[in-house]
Amino acid sequence: MKDLFSVSGKVAVVTGGSSGIGAMITQGLVEHGARVYITARKVELLEAMAKEMSALGECVAIPSNLGTMDGVAAFAAAVLEREDKIDILINNAGATWGADIDEFPESGWDKVMDLNVKSVFFLTQKFLPALRASGSVGDPARVVNIASINGITHPHMNNYSYSASKSAVIQLTRHMAADLAPEGINVNGIAPGYFPSKMTRHMADASAEIASGTPTRTVGTAEDAAGTALYLCSRASNYVCGHTIAMDGGVIANAG
């Protein structure tokens, strides 16, 4: 039982790993002995994160733009030049867009869908040979897709493409899980509630109010994100497949 949550010696990839929940998960994996490849568009921020994490373990920065198919292919190729096997893939990179329903632009729809849904599918596809090489029935490789509670309940915001994309991620997680589990690849998801981060900075002034309206009276922390990811990436969750864990302090339960 002492190694139930171990990821020591694993090779992991975290997209959007330079900030927010991606950075929280990256730190959890690095500190627990995984070699982690992180990617994001902003090179300076990405390299700073890799340098910070390298003081704790192994972390490699590979810049990319996963919002395009060329970017997906280039990033996958760069990782696969270095690794024959991948044990863990965290599909976390995401974007959001807000606009009134009468004015919501096609560009805001396409940008969010391309990164939040399309890249999740096609990056996983590119990494399938390496995931298959790592995993086996009984000792599977892991894919964890980061969704959102906005894909489960009404977000009460005008982020139409974001909520639709995260709902799609939850269904895609189910679909991929059923198809890939027999090949030794477990696919699950995480649907976070409110975590203070760069993406949610527009809500920062309301953090205390959000916490008071949450059943646990808290907001998400780095330990919450890392802990849930470590569970889904370790032996502890071998029999969990195709599910999306709501990591939300009870918000969905409270919605009725």
KOLPA-91018 format. One line per field, with one value per atom (N, C-alpha, C): atom name; residue number from 1; x, y, z; residue in three letters. Coordinates in steps of 0.001 Angstrom, whole numbers, plus 500000, padded with zeros to 6 digits. Layout:
REM residues N
atom = (CA,...)
nr = (NUM,...)
xx = (X,...)
yy = (Y,...)
zz = (Z,...)
rest = (ALA,...)
This chain:
REM residues 256
atom = (N,CA,C,N,CA,C,N,CA,C,N,CA,C,N,CA,C,N,CA,C,N,CA,C,N,CA,C,N,CA,C,N,CA,C,N,CA,C,N,CA,C,N,CA,C,N,CA,C,N,CA,C,N,CA,C,N,CA,C,N,CA,C,N,CA,C,N,CA,C,N,CA,C,N,CA,C,N,CA,C,N,CA,C,N,CA,C,N,CA,C,N,CA,C,N,CA,C,N,CA,C,N,CA,C,N,CA,C,N,CA,C,N,CA,C,N,CA,C,N,CA,C,N,CA,C,N,CA,C,N,CA,C,N,CA,C,N,CA,C,N,CA,C,N,CA,C,N,CA,C,N,CA,C,N,CA,C,N,CA,C,N,CA,C,N,CA,C,N,CA,C,N,CA,C,N,CA,C,N,CA,C,N,CA,C,N,CA,C,N,CA,C,N,CA,C,N,CA,C,N,CA,C,N,CA,C,N,CA,C,N,CA,C,N,CA,C,N,CA,C,N,CA,C,N,CA,C,N,CA,C,N,CA,C,N,CA,C,N,CA,C,N,CA,C,N,CA,C,N,CA,C,N,CA,C,N,CA,C,N,CA,C,N,CA,C,N,CA,C,N,CA,C,N,CA,C,N,CA,C,N,CA,C,N,CA,C,N,CA,C,N,CA,C,N,CA,C,N,CA,C,N,CA,C,N,CA,C,N,CA,C,N,CA,C,N,CA,C,N,CA,C,N,CA,C,N,CA,C,N,CA,C,N,CA,C,N,CA,C,N,CA,C,N,CA,C,N,CA,C,N,CA,C,N,CA,C,N,CA,C,N,CA,C,N,CA,C,N,CA,C,N,CA,C,N,CA,C,N,CA,C,N,CA,C,N,CA,C,N,CA,C,N,CA,C,N,CA,C,N,CA,C,N,CA,C,N,CA,C,N,CA,C,N,CA,C,N,CA,C,N,CA,C,N,CA,C,N,CA,C,N,CA,C,N,CA,C,N,CA,C,N,CA,C,N,CA,C,N,CA,C,N,CA,C,N,CA,C,N,CA,C,N,CA,C,N,CA,C,N,CA,C,N,CA,C,N,CA,C,N,CA,C,N,CA,C,N,CA,C,N,CA,C,N,CA,C,N,CA,C,N,CA,C,N,CA,C,N,CA,C,N,CA,C,N,CA,C,N,CA,C,N,CA,C,N,CA,C,N,CA,C,N,CA,C,N,CA,C,N,CA,C,N,CA,C,N,CA,C,N,CA,C,N,CA,C,N,CA,C,N,CA,C,N,CA,C,N,CA,C,N,CA,C,N,CA,C,N,CA,C,N,CA,C,N,CA,C,N,CA,C,N,CA,C,N,CA,C,N,CA,C,N,CA,C,N,CA,C,N,CA,C,N,CA,C,N,CA,C,N,CA,C,N,CA,C,N,CA,C,N,CA,C,N,CA,C,N,CA,C,N,CA,C,N,CA,C,N,CA,C,N,CA,C,N,CA,C,N,CA,C,N,CA,C,N,CA,C,N,CA,C,N,CA,C,N,CA,C,N,CA,C,N,CA,C,N,CA,C,N,CA,C,N,CA,C,N,CA,C,N,CA,C,N,CA,C,N,CA,C,N,CA,C,N,CA,C,N,CA,C,N,CA,C,N,CA,C,N,CA,C,N,CA,C,N,CA,C,N,CA,C,N,CA,C,N,CA,C,N,CA,C,N,CA,C,N,CA,C,N,CA,C,N,CA,C,N,CA,C,N,CA,C,N,CA,C,N,CA,C,N,CA,C,N,CA,C,N,CA,C,N,CA,C,N,CA,C,N,CA,C,N,CA,C,N,CA,C,N,CA,C,N,CA,C,N,CA,C,N,CA,C,N,CA,C,N,CA,C,N,CA,C,N,CA,C,N,CA,C,N,CA,C,N,CA,C,N,CA,C,N,CA,C,N,CA,C,N,CA,C,N,CA,C,N,CA,C,N,CA,C,N,CA,C,N,CA,C,N,CA,C,N,CA,C,N,CA,C,N,CA,C,N,CA,C)
nr = (1,1,1,2,2,2,3,3,3,4,4,4,5,5,5,6,6,6,7,7,7,8,8,8,9,9,9,10,10,10,11,11,11,12,12,12,13,13,13,14,14,14,15,15,15,16,16,16,17,17,17,18,18,18,19,19,19,20,20,20,21,21,21,22,22,22,23,23,23,24,24,24,25,25,25,26,26,26,27,27,27,28,28,28,29,29,29,30,30,30,31,31,31,32,32,32,33,33,33,34,34,34,35,35,35,36,36,36,37,37,37,38,38,38,39,39,39,40,40,40,41,41,41,42,42,42,43,43,43,44,44,44,45,45,45,46,46,46,47,47,47,48,48,48,49,49,49,50,50,50,51,51,51,52,52,52,53,53,53,54,54,54,55,55,55,56,56,56,57,57,57,58,58,58,59,59,59,60,60,60,61,61,61,62,62,62,63,63,63,64,64,64,65,65,65,66,66,66,67,67,67,68,68,68,69,69,69,70,70,70,71,71,71,72,72,72,73,73,73,74,74,74,75,75,75,76,76,76,77,77,77,78,78,78,79,79,79,80,80,80,81,81,81,82,82,82,83,83,83,84,84,84,85,85,85,86,86,86,87,87,87,88,88,88,89,89,89,90,90,90,91,91,91,92,92,92,93,93,93,94,94,94,95,95,95,96,96,96,97,97,97,98,98,98,99,99,99,100,100,100,101,101,101,102,102,102,103,103,103,104,104,104,105,105,105,106,106,106,107,107,107,108,108,108,109,109,109,110,110,110,111,111,111,112,112,112,113,113,113,114,114,114,115,115,115,116,116,116,117,117,117,118,118,118,119,119,119,120,120,120,121,121,121,122,122,122,123,123,123,124,124,124,125,125,125,126,126,126,127,127,127,128,128,128,129,129,129,130,130,130,131,131,131,132,132,132,133,133,133,134,134,134,135,135,135,136,136,136,137,137,137,138,138,138,139,139,139,140,140,140,141,141,141,142,142,142,143,143,143,144,144,144,145,145,145,146,146,146,147,147,147,148,148,148,149,149,149,150,150,150,151,151,151,152,152,152,153,153,153,154,154,154,155,155,155,156,156,156,157,157,157,158,158,158,159,159,159,160,160,160,161,161,161,162,162,162,163,163,163,164,164,164,165,165,165,166,166,166,167,167,167,168,168,168,169,169,169,170,170,170,171,171,171,172,172,172,173,173,173,174,174,174,175,175,175,176,176,176,177,177,177,178,178,178,179,179,179,180,180,180,181,181,181,182,182,182,183,183,183,184,184,184,185,185,185,186,186,186,187,187,187,188,188,188,189,189,189,190,190,190,191,191,191,192,192,192,193,193,193,194,194,194,195,195,195,196,196,196,197,197,197,198,198,198,199,199,199,200,200,200,201,201,201,202,202,202,203,203,203,204,204,204,205,205,205,206,206,206,207,207,207,208,208,208,209,209,209,210,210,210,211,211,211,212,212,212,213,213,213,214,214,214,215,215,215,216,216,216,217,217,217,218,218,218,219,219,219,220,220,220,221,221,221,222,222,222,223,223,223,224,224,224,225,225,225,226,226,226,227,227,227,228,228,228,229,229,229,230,230,230,231,231,231,232,232,232,233,233,233,234,234,234,235,235,235,236,236,236,237,237,237,238,238,238,239,239,239,240,240,240,241,241,241,242,242,242,243,243,243,244,244,244,245,245,245,246,246,246,247,247,247,248,248,248,249,249,249,250,250,250,251,251,251,252,252,252,253,253,253,254,254,254,255,255,255,256,256,256)
xx = (500797,500000,500837,502080,502890,503205,503127,503406,502137,500993,499711,499556,500113,499968,501264,502186,503493,503457,504189,504433,505936,506720,508170,508684,509535,510112,509239,508041,507139,507519,507169,507333,505961,505863,504575,504673,503550,503411,502241,502460,501392,501279,500158,499951,499404,499753,499389,500024,501251,501889,502618,502555,503340,502581,501268,500491,499205,498519,497221,497246,496160,496026,497110,497526,498601,499891,500219,501428,501288,500097,499857,500066,499526,499686,501139,501782,503203,504037,503836,504626,504370,503117,502816,503523,503532,504190,505703,506286,507737,508190,507501,507905,507760,506929,506744,507521,508512,509489,509259,508281,508076,508969,509347,510004,508899,508781,507613,508019,507349,507482,506295,506573,505498,505541,504382,504308,503307,503542,502646,503157,502391,502788,503824,503700,504558,505879,506912,508195,508826,508833,509496,508864,507545,506826,507048,507035,507230,508618,509618,510993,511238,510600,510729,510118,508990,508350,509225,509797,510655,511886,512440,513610,513245,512099,511642,511411,510788,510483,511736,512717,513951,514745,514455,515075,514468,513309,512606,512722,513047,513110,513393,512788,513024,511847,512113,511069,511692,511070,511589,510536,510934,510026,510152,509014,508967,507834,508136,507073,506268,504981,504143,502868,502185,500833,499907,499233,498382,497022,496825,495590,495563,496679,496740,497193,496831,497260,498766,499350,500810,501488,500928,501481,501386,500261,500083,501124,501270,502222,503656,504011,505382,505709,504769,505019,505154,504249,504325,505657,506080,507344,508523,508491,509592,509700,508563,508580,509038,508509,508818,510258,510912,512354,513141,512556,513238,512783,511554,510967,510296,510557,509878,508552,508453,507250,506762,505459,504847,503878,504056,503207,501970,502101,501031,500904,499680,499388,498281,498593,497601,497210,496018,495517,494848,495650,495173,495060,495819,495820,494403,494075,492721,492633,491527,491260,489784,489457,488060,487774,486503,486086,484723,484537,483256,482693,481422,480727,479230,478453,477003,476551,475478,475020,474734,474257,473941,475184,476316,477534,478676,478411,479500,480094,481427,482027,482445,482467,482938,484385,485187,486595,486726,485864,485880,485405,484510,484035,485142,485736,486727,488001,488471,489697,489556,488437,488224,488041,487244,487006,488277,489071,490299,491266,491430,492374,491780,490550,489966,489496,489127,488582,489446,489647,490362,491769,492491,493871,493920,492922,492877,492829,491973,491839,493097,493558,494644,496011,496227,497488,497508,496397,496319,496569,495981,496188,497678,498369,499798,500631,500200,500959,500541,499551,499060,500148,501036,502073,502930,503274,504099,503310,502027,501174,500960,500761,500617,501901,503045,504329,504543,503930,504072,503074,501828,500755,500445,499780,499288,498048,497266,496094,496577,496055,496501,497550,498243,499249,499197,498083,497840,498605,498836,499233,498009,498236,497137,496991,495740,495393,494386,494664,493751,493384,492106,491606,491010,491442,490945,489710,488581,487312,486995,485759,485351,483940,483601,482205,481292,481870,481071,480534,481138,480643,479570,479238,478250,477036,477270,476178,476229,475158,475117,476184,477071,478177,477776,476592,476156,477160,477766,478648,478366,478884,478624,479754,480291,481414,480883,480091,479338,480217,481263,482116,482900,483249,484000,483155,481933,481083,480771,480525,480263,481498,482680,483906,484174,483922,484207,483200,481980,481014,481465,482007,482537,483713,484571,485718,485251,484197,483682,483173,482438,481957,483106,484059,485221,486011,486100,486788,486124,484809,484077,484345,484232,484354,485758,486773,488152,488477,487936,488228,487742,486534,485980,486771,487278,488019,489461,490083,491516,491849,490901,491189,491654,491058,491543,492984,493501,494884,495850,495358,496219,496409,495391,495434,494154,494274,493120,492925,491718,491387,490347,490660,489730,489811,488968,488959,488844,489123,488926,488126,487072,486268,486447,487391,487628,486516,486296,485513,486441,486207,487003,488358,489414,490784,491343,491899,492563,493702,493667,494676,494620,495516,495545,494241,493700,492472,491281,491304,490164,490449,491465,491841,490707,489809,488684,487703,487851,486979,487682,488919,489726,489066,488429,487810,486648,486134,484982,485385,486692,487160,486506,486436,485850,484370,483688,482262,482048,482906,482810,483022,484017,484292,483111,482512,481395,480168,480059,478935,479200,480391,480772,480563,479980,479733,480945,482138,483336,483864,483288,483722,485181,485620,486991,486985,488132,488370,489487,489706,490700,492119,492961,494363,495247,496548,497515,497501,497363,497326,496119,494980,493779,493992,494537,494766,495795,496913,497978,497503,496789,496336,495387,494443,493493,494202,495140,495897,496762,497429,498263,497431,496237,495338,495036,494686,494306,495494,496713,497911,498654,498130,498835,498026,498649,498005,496681,496553,495359,494075,494168,492958,492869,493569,493574,492177,491234,489897,488923,489456,488657,488913,487884,488065,486844,487083,486008,485220,485711,484981,485659,484858,485373,485053,486098,485942,485698,484583,484317,485125,486011,486909,486469,485389,484668,484171,484574,484128,482651,481997,480575,479624,480149,479301,478218,478581,477592,476563,477018,476082,475100,475581,474744,473766,474049,473172,471884,471875,470671,470541)
yy = (498783,500000,501280,501194,502406,503064,502311,502884,503116,503095,503160,504422,505527,506806,507242,506315,506653,506898,507928,508167,508272,507797,507884,507142,507814,507211,507277,507843,507954,509136,509020,510127,510750,512045,512734,513928,514234,515417,516221,517514,518390,519571,519683,520841,521999,523214,524357,524258,523757,523443,524581,525782,526885,527740,527558,528402,527694,528254,527741,526300,525590,524207,523331,523644,522887,522960,524144,524313,523586,523606,522910,521401,520854,519427,519101,519966,519760,519646,520560,520527,519234,518807,517559,516369,516304,515191,515249,516438,516585,516222,516754,516513,515049,514316,512897,511996,512567,511751,511487,512144,511976,512942,512541,513459,514086,515408,516081,517021,516863,517779,518731,520020,521009,521838,522330,523158,524279,525377,526530,527439,528465,529372,530398,530903,531986,531413,531591,530933,531353,532635,533126,532543,532556,532011,530506,529820,528376,528002,528690,528375,528724,529763,530116,529035,528502,527418,526171,525823,524639,524810,526016,526275,526122,526654,526546,525088,524324,522929,522060,522444,521662,521686,522637,522656,521584,521052,520038,518647,518575,517293,517522,516706,516800,517458,518559,519258,519868,519606,520056,520912,522089,523002,522844,522673,522643,523566,524773,525704,525167,525518,525110,525931,525866,526422,525270,524724,523568,523937,525210,525642,525385,524869,524521,523078,522450,521070,520997,522016,522044,522103,522883,522992,521698,521008,519704,518713,518659,517718,518035,519320,519712,519395,519654,519367,517866,517084,515634,515105,515588,515131,515474,516668,517090,516207,515823,514931,513534,513056,511686,511531,512633,512579,512216,512537,512341,511099,510647,509562,508523,507242,506165,505805,506060,505721,506934,507083,508115,507422,507661,507034,507857,509187,510088,511252,511509,512679,513475,514711,515610,516636,516517,517463,518623,519638,520742,522066,522260,523551,523959,525202,525647,527152,527595,529026,529273,530514,530875,532162,532478,533691,534081,535351,535828,536931,536822,537867,537623,538686,538524,537619,536896,535899,536529,537763,538421,538848,538900,539416,538408,537194,536220,535914,536095,535977,534550,534273,532965,532736,533782,533637,533155,533649,533220,531793,531374,529985,529046,529382,528482,528392,529514,529503,528560,528657,527842,526373,526097,524705,524034,524772,524191,523778,524630,524311,523358,523615,522862,521467,521257,519954,519289,520002,519412,518982,519838,519487,518314,518185,517050,515737,515685,514450,514176,515168,514904,514784,515449,515238,513830,513414,512038,511043,511309,510436,510338,511475,511487,510682,510697,510031,508571,508085,506727,505650,505672,504632,504627,505812,505904,505508,505821,505406,503896,503338,501881,501170,501765,501159,501147,502106,502185,501295,501331,500719,499290,498628,497270,497078,496085,495785,495415,496082,495878,496878,497492,498525,499570,500300,501161,502477,503000,504396,505255,506543,507420,508628,508926,510195,510872,512109,512877,514157,514313,515482,516467,517710,518723,519394,519132,519714,520910,521040,522118,521832,522332,522206,523030,523971,524718,523823,522639,521670,520752,520944,520102,520906,522113,522961,524309,525076,526409,527278,527885,528659,530045,530527,531881,532932,532645,533583,533475,534418,534404,533715,532644,531901,530697,530951,529904,528826,529241,528234,527439,528070,527384,526288,526610,525597,524461,524795,523758,522885,523504,522739,521790,522230,521386,520248,520477,519380,518348,518838,517942,517132,517754,517041,515895,516119,515069,513880,514132,513040,512374,513179,512622,511714,512085,511271,509900,509868,508590,507741,508377,507669,507067,507897,507432,506349,506504,505535,504142,504056,502750,502103,502907,502366,501999,502758,502583,501710,501523,500707,499295,498626,497283,497254,498437,498528,498966,499043,499431,500919,501693,503149,503571,504061,504552,506039,506421,507823,508272,509341,509949,511465,512150,513604,514231,515505,516316,517541,517837,519040,519988,520923,521844,522872,523283,524462,525668,526610,527840,527618,527896,527940,529317,530045,531305,531029,531664,531427,532564,532504,533518,533528,532332,532260,532846,532752,533224,534557,535284,536528,537551,537462,538392,538157,537014,536687,536869,537345,537406,538222,539339,540192,539502,538432,537720,536424,536213,534955,534652,535651,535438,535102,535789,535521,534121,533710,532367,531313,531530,530580,530462,531588,531562,530864,530847,530185,528738,528242,526854,526022,524816,524021,523832,523687,523511,524832,525952,527300,527567,526950,527121,527292,527688,527643,526639,526289,525279,525736,524784,525060,524151,524448,523626,522190,522009,520657,519870,520557,519893,519392,520254,519878,518768,518912,517910,516577,516611,515376,514581,515260,514569,513991,514755,514256,513059,513124,512006,510744,510888,509736,509117,509956,509434,508930,509271,508863,507708,507192,506173,504879,503879,502579,502695,503725,503900,503936,504373,504540,503550,502430,501478,501089,500998,500513,501658,502872,504047,504370,504352,504508,505185,506272,506943,507941,508270,509178,510540,511552,512893,513270,513493,513838,515332,515701,517103,517520,518461,518951,520380,520489,521768,522189,521506,521897,521701,520923,520627,521519,522311,523245,522518,521447,520721,520061,519475,518852,519881,521078,522133,522682,522462,522971,522168,520963,520155,519299)
zz = (500000,500000,500000,500440,500585,499242,498132,496811,496000,496667,495971,495128,495581,494880,494207,494007,493465,491956,491530,490100,489862,490810,490714,489486,488722,487531,486297,486410,485269,484381,483109,482165,481930,482175,482071,481136,480498,479652,480190,480430,480901,479948,479256,478385,479217,478808,479628,481002,481049,482315,482979,482415,482965,483963,484058,484963,485360,486344,486750,487206,486921,487346,486723,485500,484863,485651,486150,486966,488290,488872,490134,489971,488888,488621,488310,487536,487212,488480,489410,490638,491413,491476,492169,491558,490238,489553,489722,489550,489680,491093,492089,493477,493873,493135,493445,492488,491809,491105,489643,489015,487577,486796,485580,484640,483804,483860,483289,482157,481022,479893,479931,479925,479937,478663,478270,477064,477266,476574,476533,475420,475098,474025,474479,475687,476155,476662,475855,476082,477402,477683,478897,480156,480204,481355,481474,480343,480326,480835,480333,480736,482202,482683,484098,484978,484544,485297,485302,484159,484073,484960,484991,485838,487306,487683,489075,489463,488576,488867,488843,488050,487953,489247,490121,491444,492342,491923,492714,492114,490824,490124,488654,487789,486346,485640,484945,484199,482948,481806,480512,479821,479355,478660,477155,476472,475013,474566,474096,473693,472506,472474,471337,471328,470205,470074,469712,470698,470465,469874,469598,468962,467474,466923,465507,465353,464269,464036,463824,463195,463036,464399,465290,466627,467400,467273,467919,467407,466092,465485,465887,465899,466232,467688,468580,469993,470227,469648,469815,469290,468137,467550,468450,469061,469929,471162,471728,472894,472484,471365,470938,470450,470144,469852,471103,472259,473535,474291,474038,474816,473910,474194,473475,474122,475423,476171,476955,477036,477871,478816,480094,481104,481422,481337,481782,480798,480345,479514,480187,480570,481155,480101,479554,478553,479282,479591,480413,479664,478591,477888,477511,477784,477482,477366,476799,476643,476903,477179,477359,476602,476472,475755,476299,476531,477017,476149,475815,475054,475155,475059,475069,473939,474156,473186,471820,471787,470514,469749,470462,469846,469843,470309,470441,469060,468891,467568,467213,465935,465464,465878,465872,466250,467692,468576,469964,470135,469257,469273,468800,467652,467046,467874,468404,469205,470392,471087,472284,471924,470918,470533,470013,469244,468689,469790,470794,471865,472897,473313,474426,474055,472793,472387,471307,470223,469081,469464,470193,470543,471512,472374,473309,472536,471544,470759,469944,469200,468257,468935,470054,470765,471368,471925,472434,471311,470162,468994,468644,468628,468284,469288,470555,471597,471820,471101,471339,471255,470258,470238,471495,472006,473214,474455,474490,475607,475593,474410,474294,474702,474363,474718,476225,476916,478368,479098,478659,479433,479065,479983,479754,480616,480304,481120,482523,483518,484890,485342,484403,484712,483605,483538,482377,482392,481180,481025,481334,481525,481959,481051,480720,480086,481004,481367,482211,481475,481167,480456,481452,481385,482315,481711,482324,481900,482804,483240,484137,484614,485799,486218,485315,484551,483573,482466,482302,481334,481898,483189,483859,484296,484820,485288,484574,484686,484091,484748,483949,484537,485037,484649,485002,484542,483400,482723,481228,480445,479003,478226,478799,478189,477407,476394,475698,475068,474385,473744,474786,475896,476949,477589,477991,478633,477668,476400,475398,475196,475186,474969,476129,477339,478492,478625,478205,478130,477107,475991,474963,475494,476298,476869,477764,478520,479409,478601,477523,476683,475928,475454,474766,475705,476965,477961,478085,478168,478238,477000,475859,474584,474425,474651,474516,475545,476747,477804,477429,476930,476574,475447,474526,473386,473741,474649,474901,476105,477012,478199,477859,476863,476532,476022,475640,475165,476274,477506,478608,478758,478401,478580,479296,480508,481259,480984,480623,480370,481388,482094,483035,482912,483635,483580,484954,485013,486211,485801,486548,486302,487478,487378,488492,488641,489888,490162,490156,491055,491058,491720,490955,491439,491087,492028,491668,490687,489537,488506,487500,486538,485492,484699,484409,483622,484381,485714,486505,487196,486719,487387,487365,486372,486320,487468,488168,489293,490639,490617,491841,492941,492584,493591,494290,493659,494222,494921,495142,495732,497073,497937,499266,499158,498255,498057,497477,496531,495952,497027,497881,498957,499903,500263,501212,500634,499302,498657,498291,498621,498351,499611,499508,500711,501612,501044,501874,502412,501950,502332,501950,500869,500395,498885,498344,496901,496659,495391,495069,495347,495761,496041,495201,495199,494465,494963,496265,496832,496331,496162,495659,494232,493385,491985,491877,492587,492520,493076,494185,494808,493934,493296,492428,491207,490651,489499,489873,491024,491460,491641,492183,492316,490951,489978,488663,487854,488265,487526,488190,489282,490055,490157,490757,490956,491704,492514,493334,492506,491251,490425,489273,489357,488232,487752,488667,488317,488031,487966,487624,486162,485347,483903,483289,482565,481849,482671,483857,484730,484804,485078,485318,486750,487534,488942,489083,489707,489992,491219,491019,492068,492373,493171,493211,494582,495639,496961,497213,496381,496566,495794,494853,494103,493315,492613,491819,492723,493825,494766,495296,495527,496073,495048,493767,492712,492617,493209,493212,491978)
rest = (MET,MET,MET,LYS,LYS,LYS,ASP,ASP,ASP,LEU,LEU,LEU,PHE,PHE,PHE,SER,SER,SER,VAL,VAL,VAL,SER,SER,SER,GLY,GLY,GLY,LYS,LYS,LYS,VAL,VAL,VAL,ALA,ALA,ALA,VAL,VAL,VAL,VAL,VAL,VAL,THR,THR,THR,GLY,GLY,GLY,GLY,GLY,GLY,SER,SER,SER,SER,SER,SER,GLY,GLY,GLY,ILE,ILE,ILE,GLY,GLY,GLY,ALA,ALA,ALA,MET,MET,MET,ILE,ILE,ILE,THR,THR,THR,GLN,GLN,GLN,GLY,GLY,GLY,LEU,LEU,LEU,VAL,VAL,VAL,GLU,GLU,GLU,HIS,HIS,HIS,GLY,GLY,GLY,ALA,ALA,ALA,ARG,ARG,ARG,VAL,VAL,VAL,TYR,TYR,TYR,ILE,ILE,ILE,THR,THR,THR,ALA,ALA,ALA,ARG,ARG,ARG,LYS,LYS,LYS,VAL,VAL,VAL,GLU,GLU,GLU,LEU,LEU,LEU,LEU,LEU,LEU,GLU,GLU,GLU,ALA,ALA,ALA,MET,MET,MET,ALA,ALA,ALA,LYS,LYS,LYS,GLU,GLU,GLU,MET,MET,MET,SER,SER,SER,ALA,ALA,ALA,LEU,LEU,LEU,GLY,GLY,GLY,GLU,GLU,GLU,CYS,CYS,CYS,VAL,VAL,VAL,ALA,ALA,ALA,ILE,ILE,ILE,PRO,PRO,PRO,SER,SER,SER,ASN,ASN,ASN,LEU,LEU,LEU,GLY,GLY,GLY,THR,THR,THR,MET,MET,MET,ASP,ASP,ASP,GLY,GLY,GLY,VAL,VAL,VAL,ALA,ALA,ALA,ALA,ALA,ALA,PHE,PHE,PHE,ALA,ALA,ALA,ALA,ALA,ALA,ALA,ALA,ALA,VAL,VAL,VAL,LEU,LEU,LEU,GLU,GLU,GLU,ARG,ARG,ARG,GLU,GLU,GLU,ASP,ASP,ASP,LYS,LYS,LYS,ILE,ILE,ILE,ASP,ASP,ASP,ILE,ILE,ILE,LEU,LEU,LEU,ILE,ILE,ILE,ASN,ASN,ASN,ASN,ASN,ASN,ALA,ALA,ALA,GLY,GLY,GLY,ALA,ALA,ALA,THR,THR,THR,TRP,TRP,TRP,GLY,GLY,GLY,ALA,ALA,ALA,ASP,ASP,ASP,ILE,ILE,ILE,ASP,ASP,ASP,GLU,GLU,GLU,PHE,PHE,PHE,PRO,PRO,PRO,GLU,GLU,GLU,SER,SER,SER,GLY,GLY,GLY,TRP,TRP,TRP,ASP,ASP,ASP,LYS,LYS,LYS,VAL,VAL,VAL,MET,MET,MET,ASP,ASP,ASP,LEU,LEU,LEU,ASN,ASN,ASN,VAL,VAL,VAL,LYS,LYS,LYS,SER,SER,SER,VAL,VAL,VAL,PHE,PHE,PHE,PHE,PHE,PHE,LEU,LEU,LEU,THR,THR,THR,GLN,GLN,GLN,LYS,LYS,LYS,PHE,PHE,PHE,LEU,LEU,LEU,PRO,PRO,PRO,ALA,ALA,ALA,LEU,LEU,LEU,ARG,ARG,ARG,ALA,ALA,ALA,SER,SER,SER,GLY,GLY,GLY,SER,SER,SER,VAL,VAL,VAL,GLY,GLY,GLY,ASP,ASP,ASP,PRO,PRO,PRO,ALA,ALA,ALA,ARG,ARG,ARG,VAL,VAL,VAL,VAL,VAL,VAL,ASN,ASN,ASN,ILE,ILE,ILE,ALA,ALA,ALA,SER,SER,SER,ILE,ILE,ILE,ASN,ASN,ASN,GLY,GLY,GLY,ILE,ILE,ILE,THR,THR,THR,HIS,HIS,HIS,PRO,PRO,PRO,HIS,HIS,HIS,MET,MET,MET,ASN,ASN,ASN,ASN,ASN,ASN,TYR,TYR,TYR,SER,SER,SER,TYR,TYR,TYR,SER,SER,SER,ALA,ALA,ALA,SER,SER,SER,LYS,LYS,LYS,SER,SER,SER,ALA,ALA,ALA,VAL,VAL,VAL,ILE,ILE,ILE,GLN,GLN,GLN,LEU,LEU,LEU,THR,THR,THR,ARG,ARG,ARG,HIS,HIS,HIS,MET,MET,MET,ALA,ALA,ALA,ALA,ALA,ALA,ASP,ASP,ASP,LEU,LEU,LEU,ALA,ALA,ALA,PRO,PRO,PRO,GLU,GLU,GLU,GLY,GLY,GLY,ILE,ILE,ILE,ASN,ASN,ASN,VAL,VAL,VAL,ASN,ASN,ASN,GLY,GLY,GLY,ILE,ILE,ILE,ALA,ALA,ALA,PRO,PRO,PRO,GLY,GLY,GLY,TYR,TYR,TYR,PHE,PHE,PHE,PRO,PRO,PRO,SER,SER,SER,LYS,LYS,LYS,MET,MET,MET,THR,THR,THR,ARG,ARG,ARG,HIS,HIS,HIS,MET,MET,MET,ALA,ALA,ALA,ASP,ASP,ASP,ALA,ALA,ALA,SER,SER,SER,ALA,ALA,ALA,GLU,GLU,GLU,ILE,ILE,ILE,ALA,ALA,ALA,SER,SER,SER,GLY,GLY,GLY,THR,THR,THR,PRO,PRO,PRO,THR,THR,THR,ARG,ARG,ARG,THR,THR,THR,VAL,VAL,VAL,GLY,GLY,GLY,THR,THR,THR,ALA,ALA,ALA,GLU,GLU,GLU,ASP,ASP,ASP,ALA,ALA,ALA,ALA,ALA,ALA,GLY,GLY,GLY,THR,THR,THR,ALA,ALA,ALA,LEU,LEU,LEU,TYR,TYR,TYR,LEU,LEU,LEU,CYS,CYS,CYS,SER,SER,SER,ARG,ARG,ARG,ALA,ALA,ALA,SER,SER,SER,ASN,ASN,ASN,TYR,TYR,TYR,VAL,VAL,VAL,CYS,CYS,CYS,GLY,GLY,GLY,HIS,HIS,HIS,THR,THR,THR,ILE,ILE,ILE,ALA,ALA,ALA,MET,MET,MET,ASP,ASP,ASP,GLY,GLY,GLY,GLY,GLY,GLY,VAL,VAL,VAL,ILE,ILE,ILE,ALA,ALA,ALA,ASN,ASN,ASN,ALA,ALA,ALA,GLY,GLY,GLY)
